[in-house]
């Protein structure tokens, strides 16, 4: 018969756990040494018997049986040597363990003494930690208030920045329009100067006409054509002025005023023409009468009268011209590029309106998409939350008792994606106001129940526990190991533990030691 011996390295539990584990190992080793000694005695008896059988077989000349027995004897001898070697190793390990046991006992006494000395400081430290926790909560509230203020300031800054860029764009447009107006003012001044020059030339021609009444009708017609050309130029100026204005009422007033000026000019020219004809008739009549009755040469009188009439006509014309100049000044500068600027602004306005419509449509689509995503996320979250809550209640009661109560509650059901999740855990006989009032073992089992409720919803391939079972007693250790064994079909668990019950329930043990 063969016996399997296992020696696992590493340390077990805390100080008390280590002492119990070492004592248990020493007890097991002592039992194994006794078994080994018993096997040695059995092997010695078997060797003697086999030796006697060999001797008897040799006498009977049974060579084959002797060889088989010799092989069996050799096997027994090898096993005896192996058992003796292992016994010596166990004996050495027992001696070493006894020495380490003594050292550990001394360390335990020293550590217990140190703990008793440091216990008041630990209590004070716990009080300070609680006070720090209260201070931390106050700081978190202050931080949240500051964060809200920062968000409000950021929103206001964005609005001010948008308004600033809008005003900047508007200012750039006004500066561009102002440049256009400067150019147009310069062009209009040149045109006014040209019109003044043409008016002076016309006045000169009219004066010459009045001084020389014997001019032909062709000359008068040519002057009339020149007047029409001037009127045409004035009409062009009016047209440019009309096109430069965006306000229809002002344009209509300007057109009416310009027509009135034209009618006055036509009336003036007609009056001059009638006066000229009248002067011709009167002049001929007077010439004949003076020549017959008074024997006076009319040429001398004609020059004097012509100068007087010319002076009177020139004075009236100058008044009309000054009046027209004042009216032109009242019209203001003519913007020759106003139509182009208006068309450009109209195109940009249309472009911006189209962009605004596109942005509005995109905003509507985006808000609709966000709403659909939120609705889908809320629906899936509520489904997952409901399942996790049901699993949490089942797992929690399997780790505690059926009479214990627990729950997962959303702080805001209408906004589950941003709501807090309250974990309710009430073991039988307790009514804790906070989860911090639970014991270390109860906190561990509650966290384990929450973790495995999520694993039931969506299993993970690996799970690592680092001394999770440390605060648990033996009964809860067994519950913890059972639930891990139950979930091991779906996930692989790696557990760092010093508890002998947890170590005994594992499939594979890796011993880890620390170099002293």
C-alpha positions as CSV (number, residue, x, y, z in Angstrom):
1,X,0.0,0.0,0.0
2,X,1.1,3.6,-0.8
3,X,0.2,6.7,1.2
4,X,0.1,10.3,-0.4
5,X,1.8,13.0,1.8
6,X,1.3,16.7,1.1
7,X,3.4,19.5,2.5
8,X,1.9,23.0,1.8
9,X,4.1,26.1,2.3
10,X,3.0,29.6,3.4
11,X,1.5,31.1,6.4
12,X,-2.0,30.7,7.9
13,X,-4.3,33.4,9.2
14,X,-3.3,36.0,11.7
15,X,-1.3,35.3,14.9
16,X,-3.9,33.1,16.5
17,X,-4.6,31.4,13.2
18,X,-0.9,30.7,12.7
19,X,-0.5,29.1,16.2
20,X,-3.5,26.8,15.6
21,X,-2.3,25.9,12.1
22,X,1.2,25.0,13.3
23,X,-0.1,22.9,16.1
24,X,-2.4,21.1,13.7
25,X,0.5,20.4,11.3
26,X,2.7,19.1,14.1
27,X,-0.1,16.8,15.2
28,X,-0.5,15.5,11.7
29,X,3.2,15.0,11.3
30,X,3.4,13.1,14.5
31,X,0.6,10.8,13.3
32,X,2.4,10.3,10.0
33,X,5.7,9.4,11.8
34,X,3.8,6.8,13.8
35,X,2.3,5.4,10.6
36,X,5.8,5.4,9.0
37,X,7.3,3.5,12.0
38,X,4.5,1.0,11.8
39,X,5.2,0.5,8.1
40,X,8.9,0.1,8.8
41,X,8.1,-2.7,11.2
42,X,5.7,-4.3,8.7
43,X,8.4,-4.0,6.0
44,X,11.0,-5.6,8.4
45,X,8.6,-8.5,9.1
46,X,7.9,-8.9,5.4
47,X,11.6,-8.9,4.7
48,X,12.3,-11.6,7.2
49,X,9.5,-13.7,5.9
50,X,10.6,-13.2,2.3
51,X,14.1,-14.0,3.2
52,X,13.0,-17.2,4.8
53,X,10.9,-18.0,1.7
54,X,13.9,-17.4,-0.6
55,X,15.9,-19.7,1.5
56,X,13.2,-22.4,1.3
57,X,12.8,-21.8,-2.5
58,X,16.5,-22.1,-3.1
59,X,16.4,-25.4,-1.4
60,X,13.5,-26.5,-3.6
61,X,15.3,-25.2,-6.7
62,X,12.5,-22.8,-7.6
63,X,14.5,-20.3,-9.5
64,X,11.6,-18.2,-11.0
65,X,9.9,-17.8,-7.7
66,X,13.2,-16.9,-6.1
67,X,13.7,-14.1,-8.6
68,X,10.2,-12.8,-8.1
69,X,10.6,-12.8,-4.4
70,X,14.0,-11.2,-4.7
71,X,12.4,-8.3,-6.7
72,X,9.7,-8.0,-4.1
73,X,12.3,-8.0,-1.4
74,X,14.3,-5.2,-3.3
75,X,11.1,-3.2,-3.6
76,X,10.4,-3.5,0.2
77,X,14.0,-2.5,0.9
78,X,13.7,0.6,-1.3
79,X,10.4,1.6,0.3
80,X,11.9,1.1,3.7
81,X,14.8,3.4,2.8
82,X,12.3,6.0,1.4
83,X,10.1,5.8,4.6
84,X,13.1,6.1,6.8
85,X,14.3,9.1,4.9
86,X,11.0,10.8,5.0
87,X,10.8,10.0,8.8
88,X,14.1,11.7,9.3
89,X,12.8,14.7,7.3
90,X,9.6,14.9,9.3
91,X,11.6,14.6,12.5
92,X,13.8,17.5,11.4
93,X,10.8,19.5,10.4
94,X,9.2,18.9,13.8
95,X,12.4,20.1,15.5
96,X,12.4,23.2,13.3
97,X,8.7,23.8,13.9
98,X,9.1,23.5,17.7
99,X,11.8,26.2,17.5
100,X,9.7,28.4,15.3
101,X,6.7,27.8,17.6
102,X,8.8,29.1,20.5
103,X,9.9,32.2,18.5
104,X,6.3,32.8,17.3
105,X,5.0,32.6,20.9
106,X,7.6,35.1,22.0
107,X,6.7,37.4,19.1
108,X,3.0,37.0,20.0
109,X,3.7,38.1,23.5
110,X,5.7,41.1,22.2
111,X,3.0,42.1,19.7
112,X,0.2,41.7,22.3
113,X,2.2,44.0,24.6
114,X,2.7,46.5,21.8
115,X,-1.0,46.3,20.9
116,X,-2.0,47.0,24.5
117,X,0.3,50.0,24.5
118,X,-0.9,51.3,21.1
119,X,-4.6,50.6,21.7
120,X,-5.4,54.1,23.3
121,X,-3.6,55.7,20.3
122,X,-5.7,53.5,18.0
123,X,-8.9,54.6,19.7
124,X,-7.8,58.3,19.4
125,X,-6.9,57.7,15.7
126,X,-10.4,56.2,15.0
127,X,-12.0,59.3,16.6
128,X,-9.8,61.5,14.5
129,X,-10.7,59.4,11.4
130,X,-14.4,59.9,12.1
131,X,-13.9,63.7,12.5
132,X,-11.9,63.7,9.3
133,X,-14.8,61.9,7.6
134,X,-17.2,64.6,8.8
135,X,-14.8,67.3,7.6
136,X,-14.5,65.5,4.2
137,X,-18.2,65.5,3.8
138,X,-18.4,69.2,4.5
139,X,-15.6,69.8,2.0
140,X,-17.4,67.7,-0.6
141,X,-20.5,69.9,-0.1
142,X,-18.4,73.0,-0.5
143,X,-16.7,71.6,-3.5
144,X,-20.1,70.8,-5.1
145,X,-21.2,74.4,-4.5
146,X,-18.0,75.7,-6.1
147,X,-18.5,73.3,-9.0
148,X,-22.1,74.7,-9.5
149,X,-20.8,78.2,-9.4
150,X,-18.0,77.3,-11.9
151,X,-20.7,75.8,-14.3
152,X,-22.9,78.9,-14.0
153,X,-19.9,81.1,-14.7
154,X,-18.8,79.0,-17.6
155,X,-22.3,79.2,-19.1
156,X,-22.4,83.0,-18.7
157,X,-18.9,83.3,-20.2
158,X,-20.0,81.3,-23.2
159,X,-23.1,83.5,-23.7
160,X,-20.9,86.7,-23.3
161,X,-18.4,85.2,-25.8
162,X,-21.1,84.6,-28.4
163,X,-22.5,88.1,-27.9
164,X,-19.0,89.5,-28.2
165,X,-18.3,87.7,-31.5
166,X,-21.7,88.9,-32.8
167,X,-20.9,92.5,-31.9
168,X,-17.5,92.1,-33.4
169,X,-18.9,90.8,-36.7
170,X,-21.5,93.6,-36.7
171,X,-18.7,96.2,-36.1
172,X,-16.7,94.7,-39.0
173,X,-19.7,95.1,-41.3
174,X,-20.2,98.7,-40.1
175,X,-16.6,99.5,-40.8
176,X,-16.8,98.0,-44.2
177,X,-19.9,100.0,-45.0
178,X,-18.2,103.2,-43.6
179,X,-15.3,102.6,-46.0
180,X,-17.9,102.3,-48.9
181,X,-19.5,105.6,-47.8
182,X,-16.1,107.4,-47.7
183,X,-15.4,106.3,-51.3
184,X,-18.9,107.3,-52.4
185,X,-18.6,110.6,-50.6
186,X,-15.4,111.3,-52.5
187,X,-17.0,110.3,-55.8
188,X,-20.1,112.4,-55.1
189,X,-17.9,115.5,-54.3
190,X,-16.2,115.0,-57.6
191,X,-19.6,114.8,-59.3
192,X,-20.9,117.9,-57.5
193,X,-17.7,119.8,-58.5
194,X,-18.3,118.7,-62.1
195,X,-22.0,119.7,-61.9
196,X,-21.0,123.1,-60.5
197,X,-18.6,123.5,-63.4
198,X,-21.2,122.6,-65.9
199,X,-23.7,124.9,-64.3
200,X,-21.2,127.8,-64.5
201,X,-20.7,127.0,-68.1
202,X,-24.5,127.0,-68.6
203,X,-24.8,130.3,-66.8
204,X,-22.1,131.8,-69.0
205,X,-23.9,130.5,-72.1
206,X,-27.2,132.0,-70.9
207,X,-25.6,135.3,-70.1
208,X,-24.0,135.4,-73.6
209,X,-27.4,134.5,-75.1
210,X,-29.1,137.4,-73.3
211,X,-26.3,139.7,-74.4
212,X,-26.7,138.6,-78.0
213,X,-30.3,138.4,-78.7
214,X,-29.7,137.9,-82.4
215,X,-28.6,134.3,-81.8
216,X,-30.3,131.8,-84.1
217,X,-32.8,129.2,-83.0
218,X,-30.2,126.5,-83.7
219,X,-27.9,127.9,-81.0
220,X,-30.9,128.0,-78.7
221,X,-31.7,124.4,-79.5
222,X,-28.1,123.4,-78.8
223,X,-28.3,125.1,-75.5
224,X,-31.6,123.3,-74.8
225,X,-29.9,120.0,-75.6
226,X,-27.1,120.9,-73.3
227,X,-29.7,121.6,-70.6
228,X,-31.2,118.2,-71.3
229,X,-27.8,116.6,-71.0
230,X,-27.4,118.3,-67.6
231,X,-30.8,117.2,-66.6
232,X,-29.9,113.7,-67.8
233,X,-26.7,113.9,-65.7
234,X,-28.9,115.0,-62.8
235,X,-31.3,112.1,-63.4
236,X,-28.3,109.7,-63.3
237,X,-27.2,111.2,-60.0
238,X,-30.8,110.8,-58.8
239,X,-30.8,107.2,-60.0
240,X,-27.5,106.4,-58.2
241,X,-28.9,108.1,-55.1
242,X,-32.1,106.1,-55.4
243,X,-30.2,102.8,-55.7
244,X,-28.0,103.6,-52.7
245,X,-30.9,103.9,-50.4
246,X,-32.6,101.0,-48.7
247,X,-35.6,102.9,-47.4
248,X,-38.4,103.3,-50.0
249,X,-40.1,106.2,-48.3
250,X,-37.0,108.3,-48.3
251,X,-36.4,107.4,-52.0
252,X,-39.9,108.5,-52.9
253,X,-39.5,111.8,-51.1
254,X,-36.2,112.4,-52.9
255,X,-37.7,111.6,-56.3
256,X,-40.6,113.9,-55.6
257,X,-38.3,116.7,-54.6
258,X,-36.1,116.1,-57.7
259,X,-39.1,116.3,-60.0
260,X,-40.2,119.5,-58.3
261,X,-36.7,121.0,-59.0
262,X,-36.9,119.9,-62.6
263,X,-40.3,121.5,-63.0
264,X,-38.9,124.7,-61.5
265,X,-36.0,124.5,-63.9
266,X,-38.3,123.9,-66.9
267,X,-40.5,126.8,-65.8
268,X,-37.4,129.0,-65.5
269,X,-36.2,128.1,-69.0
270,X,-39.7,128.6,-70.4
271,X,-39.9,132.0,-68.7
272,X,-36.5,133.0,-70.1
273,X,-37.6,131.9,-73.6
274,X,-40.9,133.8,-73.4
275,X,-39.0,136.8,-72.0
276,X,-36.6,136.6,-74.9
277,X,-39.3,136.5,-77.5
278,X,-41.1,139.4,-75.8
279,X,-37.9,141.3,-75.7
280,X,-37.3,140.7,-79.4
281,X,-40.8,142.0,-80.3
282,X,-40.5,145.0,-78.0
283,X,-37.1,145.7,-79.2
284,X,-38.1,145.7,-82.9
285,X,-41.2,147.9,-82.0
286,X,-39.1,150.3,-80.0
287,X,-36.4,150.4,-82.6
288,X,-38.9,151.4,-85.3
289,X,-40.6,154.0,-83.0
290,X,-37.3,155.6,-81.9
291,X,-36.1,155.8,-85.4
292,X,-39.3,157.4,-86.7
293,X,-40.3,159.6,-83.8
294,X,-37.0,160.5,-82.1
295,X,-34.4,159.7,-84.6
296,X,-32.4,157.7,-82.0
297,X,-30.1,154.8,-82.7
298,X,-31.3,151.8,-80.7
299,X,-27.9,150.1,-80.5
300,X,-26.7,152.4,-77.7
301,X,-29.9,151.8,-75.7
302,X,-29.9,148.1,-76.5
303,X,-26.5,147.5,-74.9
304,X,-27.6,149.3,-71.7
305,X,-30.9,147.4,-71.5
306,X,-29.3,144.1,-72.3
307,X,-26.8,144.5,-69.5
308,X,-29.6,145.3,-67.0
309,X,-31.7,142.4,-68.1
310,X,-28.7,140.1,-68.1
311,X,-27.9,141.2,-64.5
312,X,-31.5,140.6,-63.4
313,X,-31.6,137.2,-65.1
314,X,-28.2,136.1,-63.8
315,X,-29.3,137.1,-60.2
316,X,-32.4,134.9,-60.5
317,X,-30.4,132.0,-62.0
318,X,-27.9,132.2,-59.2
319,X,-30.7,132.0,-56.7
320,X,-32.0,128.9,-58.4
321,X,-28.6,127.3,-58.5
322,X,-27.9,128.0,-54.8
323,X,-31.3,126.5,-54.0
324,X,-30.5,123.3,-56.0
325,X,-27.1,123.0,-54.3
326,X,-28.8,123.2,-50.9
327,X,-31.2,120.5,-52.0
328,X,-28.3,118.3,-53.2
329,X,-26.5,118.8,-49.9
330,X,-29.7,117.7,-48.1
331,X,-29.7,114.5,-50.1
332,X,-26.4,113.5,-48.5
333,X,-23.7,111.3,-50.0
334,X,-24.5,109.0,-52.8
335,X,-23.2,105.4,-52.2
336,X,-22.5,104.0,-55.6
337,X,-21.7,100.6,-54.1
338,X,-24.8,100.5,-51.8
339,X,-26.6,98.0,-54.1
340,X,-23.6,95.7,-54.2
341,X,-23.3,95.9,-50.4
342,X,-27.0,95.4,-50.1
343,X,-26.9,92.3,-52.3
344,X,-23.9,91.0,-50.5
345,X,-25.6,91.5,-47.1
346,X,-28.8,90.0,-48.5
347,X,-26.9,86.9,-49.7
348,X,-25.2,86.6,-46.4
349,X,-28.5,87.0,-44.5
350,X,-30.1,84.3,-46.7
351,X,-27.0,82.1,-46.1
352,X,-27.2,82.7,-42.3
353,X,-30.9,82.0,-42.3
354,X,-30.4,78.7,-44.1
355,X,-27.6,77.8,-41.7
356,X,-29.9,78.7,-38.8
357,X,-32.6,76.4,-40.3
358,X,-30.1,73.6,-40.8
359,X,-28.8,74.1,-37.2
360,X,-32.3,74.1,-35.9
361,X,-33.1,70.9,-37.8
362,X,-29.8,69.3,-36.6
363,X,-30.6,70.4,-33.1
364,X,-34.0,68.9,-33.3
365,X,-32.6,65.6,-34.7
366,X,-29.8,65.5,-32.1
367,X,-32.3,66.1,-29.2
368,X,-34.5,63.4,-30.6
369,X,-31.5,61.0,-30.9
370,X,-30.4,61.9,-27.3
371,X,-33.9,61.3,-26.1
372,X,-34.0,57.9,-27.8
373,X,-30.6,57.0,-26.4
374,X,-31.7,58.1,-22.9
375,X,-35.0,56.2,-23.2
376,X,-33.1,53.0,-24.3
377,X,-30.4,53.5,-21.7
378,X,-33.1,54.0,-19.0
379,X,-35.0,51.0,-20.1
380,X,-32.0,48.7,-20.2
381,X,-30.7,50.1,-16.9
382,X,-34.0,49.6,-15.2
383,X,-34.2,46.0,-16.5
384,X,-30.6,45.3,-15.3
385,X,-31.3,47.1,-12.0
386,X,-34.5,45.1,-11.3
387,X,-32.7,41.8,-12.0
388,X,-29.6,42.8,-9.9
389,X,-32.0,43.8,-7.1
390,X,-33.8,40.5,-7.2
391,X,-30.5,38.6,-7.3
392,X,-29.1,40.7,-4.4
393,X,-32.1,39.8,-2.2
394,X,-31.7,36.1,-2.9
395,X,-27.9,36.0,-2.4
396,X,-28.0,38.2,0.7
397,X,-30.5,35.9,2.4
398,X,-28.5,32.8,1.4
399,X,-25.5,34.4,3.2
400,X,-27.5,35.7,6.2
401,X,-31.0,34.3,7.1
402,X,-34.3,34.3,5.4
403,X,-35.7,36.7,7.9
404,X,-33.0,39.3,7.2
405,X,-34.0,42.2,4.9
406,X,-32.1,44.0,2.2
407,X,-32.8,46.1,-0.8
408,X,-31.4,48.4,-3.6
409,X,-33.2,51.7,-3.9
410,X,-32.9,54.4,-6.5
411,X,-32.8,57.9,-5.0
412,X,-34.6,59.4,-8.1
413,X,-36.8,57.0,-10.1
414,X,-37.5,59.6,-12.8
415,X,-33.8,60.0,-13.5
416,X,-32.3,56.6,-12.9
417,X,-29.1,57.2,-15.0
418,X,-27.9,59.9,-12.7
419,X,-29.6,58.8,-9.5
420,X,-27.7,57.4,-6.4
421,X,-28.2,53.8,-5.5
422,X,-28.9,53.2,-1.7
423,X,-27.8,49.8,-0.4
424,X,-30.1,48.7,2.4
425,X,-28.9,45.8,4.6
426,X,-30.7,45.0,7.9
427,X,-29.6,41.7,9.5
428,X,-32.1,40.3,12.0
429,X,-32.1,42.2,15.3
430,X,-30.3,45.3,13.9
431,X,-31.6,48.5,12.5
432,X,-28.5,50.3,11.3
433,X,-28.8,53.9,10.1
434,X,-25.7,53.5,8.0
435,X,-23.8,50.7,6.4
436,X,-20.8,51.8,8.5
437,X,-22.6,50.7,11.6
438,X,-22.5,47.0,10.4
439,X,-19.7,44.7,11.7
440,X,-16.7,43.8,9.5
441,X,-18.2,40.4,8.7
442,X,-21.6,41.8,7.9
443,X,-20.0,44.4,5.6
444,X,-18.0,41.6,3.8
445,X,-21.1,39.4,3.3
446,X,-23.2,42.4,2.1
447,X,-20.5,43.4,-0.4
448,X,-20.1,39.7,-1.5
449,X,-23.9,39.5,-2.0
450,X,-23.9,42.6,-4.2
451,X,-20.9,41.3,-6.2
452,X,-22.4,37.9,-6.9
453,X,-25.8,39.5,-7.7
454,X,-24.0,41.3,-10.5
455,X,-22.3,38.1,-11.5
456,X,-25.7,36.4,-11.9
457,X,-26.6,39.3,-14.3
458,X,-23.3,39.2,-16.2
459,X,-20.6,36.6,-15.2
460,X,-17.0,37.6,-15.3
461,X,-14.3,35.1,-16.4
462,X,-12.0,35.8,-13.5
463,X,-12.5,37.0,-9.9
464,X,-9.7,37.8,-7.4
465,X,-10.4,38.0,-3.6
466,X,-7.6,39.3,-1.3
467,X,-8.3,38.1,2.3
468,X,-12.0,38.7,1.9
469,X,-12.7,36.0,4.5
470,X,-10.5,37.5,7.2
471,X,-13.3,39.2,9.2
472,X,-15.6,36.1,8.9
473,X,-16.2,33.5,11.6
474,X,-16.3,29.7,10.8
475,X,-20.0,29.6,10.0
476,X,-19.9,32.5,7.6
477,X,-16.6,31.1,6.1
478,X,-18.5,28.0,5.1
479,X,-21.3,30.1,3.5
480,X,-18.7,32.1,1.7
481,X,-16.9,29.0,0.4
482,X,-20.2,27.4,-0.6
483,X,-21.3,30.3,-2.8
484,X,-17.8,30.5,-4.4
485,X,-18.1,26.8,-5.1
486,X,-21.5,27.4,-6.7
487,X,-20.2,30.2,-9.0
488,X,-17.0,28.3,-9.9
489,X,-18.8,26.6,-12.8
490,X,-19.0,30.0,-14.6
491,X,-16.0,31.9,-13.3
492,X,-12.5,31.2,-12.0
493,X,-11.7,32.4,-8.5
494,X,-8.3,33.3,-7.2
495,X,-8.3,33.7,-3.4
496,X,-5.6,35.0,-1.2
497,X,-6.4,33.6,2.2
498,X,-4.9,32.5,5.6
499,X,-8.1,30.6,6.7
500,X,-7.7,26.8,6.9
501,X,-11.3,26.2,5.9
502,X,-11.0,28.3,2.8
503,X,-7.6,26.6,1.9
504,X,-9.1,23.2,2.4
505,X,-12.0,23.9,0.0
506,X,-9.8,25.0,-2.9
507,X,-8.9,22.9,-5.9
508,X,-5.3,24.1,-6.1
509,X,-3.1,25.5,-3.4
510,X,0.0,27.7,-3.9
511,X,2.1,28.2,-0.8
512,X,3.9,31.5,-0.6
513,X,6.6,32.3,2.0
514,X,8.4,35.5,2.8
515,X,12.2,35.5,3.2
516,X,13.0,36.4,6.8
